[in-house]
Amino acid sequence: MIDAIASKPVHAAMSQFERRDGELLVGGQKLSILAIRAGQTPFYAYDRGLLRTRVAQLRQAMPAQLKLHYAMKANPMPALVGMMAGLVDGIDVASAGEMKLALNAGADPQEISFAGPGKRDVELLQAVAAGVLINVESPRELPVLASASQELGLPARVALRVNPDFELKGSGMKMGGGPKQFGIDAEQIPKNLAWIGRLGLAFEGFHLFAGSQNLRAEAICEAQAKSYHLALRLAEHAPSPVKFLNLGGGFGIPYFPGEQRLDLAPIADNLQRLIDRASSELPQAGLVIELGRYLVAEAGVYVTRIIDRKMSRGQLYLVADGGLNHHLAASGNFGQVIRKNYPVTIGNKAGESARESASVVGPLCTPLDLLADRIELPIAEVGDLVVVFQSGAYGRSASPEGFLGHPNCVELLV
Ligand SMILES: *Cc1c(COP(=O)(O)O)cnc(C)c1O
């Protein structure tokens, strides 16, 4: 099972889910039954077994000493966050709202870290009250944290998020290097470390995050090694030993035809070398990676029902009851430069070999509401269930649900 996930080619991405009687199964349940259980279409369904397998597979591949964090912005469904909190070593949150959700879901505040530009004063106060680690992204946060700490009589646990002087090559989204709204420029770190010392904040370490959705192991290794070396240099200026060193993540998943799965072995070797070095160079530091989509995306599907089948000048349109209002990313409008189709099938006709070319669109009055552009699908009728794979991350919460006033979607953890 574990190896099967690791080594399948891309469009076998769709084969992580089993089939029974021509129907796709999520968590061992047929889609048509899940649609009834959900009470409606459209819905998202996340497979607990696949989530567990994914974390187990990653743990097995990575050095035992490495800490694994879940970046919950990828999928903040409360039940899923609760489950992930029991599987990983920490949860990364990016707002006080996410922090509250993670705490309610049972995450240990000691193992929650709070990043994000534009943290409001009240959010910083909430974070100190909760006892989580704050990844400081601006010098402005430091005096606010010092007064919060004084007011509450509690330590303000801080790490500095560093905007490195390099980028993650080949990344879907770059989030470090050059001018950025994230973190504090590396060259400004020493004076902020001195200020942390003067303010008496509880310094714990550094957070570096270079980018997202990367499928090139060597680029990830390079960014992690550079991050480590930068942190080592900066640690000389720290008011106390580094205990926490978050080297970021950026592990991508294959979405589109021709994309290969990320090769974990070289990343694991590289991290082991860094951990070995840290044991003498930063002896108190625990190394952390933070992953969102890599942990959850492939365990989830979006399911929407066909409500019309119509031809326009020779092109077949399957019109579904949901689209970009629930799944902006699959429509191509969430950061893609060139629109490509997510893997899609007809979930209740999984075994059928007769195929036709069709476009799957949602119900919104905009041509952007396109889930699949002229792809080969099993021959579908009104009432059939369209399945969009690789949908467990950046789905519902990353979509404009209110746009055009259609019903909200439902989420199931099965
Ligand atoms: C978004 C984000 C992540 C998660 O990115 P994925 O591509 O989902 O793995 C991790 N860390 C930070 C700081 C982020 O902003």
PDBQT file of the ligand as one rigid body, heavy atoms in Angstrom, charges set to zero:
ROOT
HETATM    1  C1  LIG A 501       1.217  27.695   2.697  1.00  0.00    +0.000 C 
HETATM    2  C2  LIG A 501       2.346  27.420   3.571  1.00  0.00    +0.000 A 
HETATM    3  C3  LIG A 501       2.750  26.095   3.776  1.00  0.00    +0.000 A 
HETATM    4  C4  LIG A 501       2.122  24.923   3.095  1.00  0.00    +0.000 C 
HETATM    5  O1  LIG A 501       2.378  24.902   1.720  1.00  0.00    +0.000 OA
HETATM    6  P1  LIG A 501       2.037  23.578   0.896  1.00  0.00    +0.000 P 
HETATM    7  O2  LIG A 501       2.386  23.900  -0.497  1.00  0.00    +0.000 OA
HETATM    8  O3  LIG A 501       0.594  23.307   1.080  1.00  0.00    +0.000 OA
HETATM    9  O4  LIG A 501       2.862  22.479   1.466  1.00  0.00    +0.000 OA
HETATM   10  C5  LIG A 501       3.788  25.882   4.655  1.00  0.00    +0.000 A 
HETATM   11  N1  LIG A 501       4.391  26.908   5.299  1.00  0.00    +0.000 NA
HETATM   12  C6  LIG A 501       4.026  28.189   5.105  1.00  0.00    +0.000 A 
HETATM   13  C7  LIG A 501       4.728  29.267   5.836  1.00  0.00    +0.000 C 
HETATM   14  C8  LIG A 501       3.000  28.489   4.241  1.00  0.00    +0.000 A 
HETATM   15  O5  LIG A 501       2.647  29.757   4.055  1.00  0.00    +0.000 OA
ENDROOT
TORSDOF 0
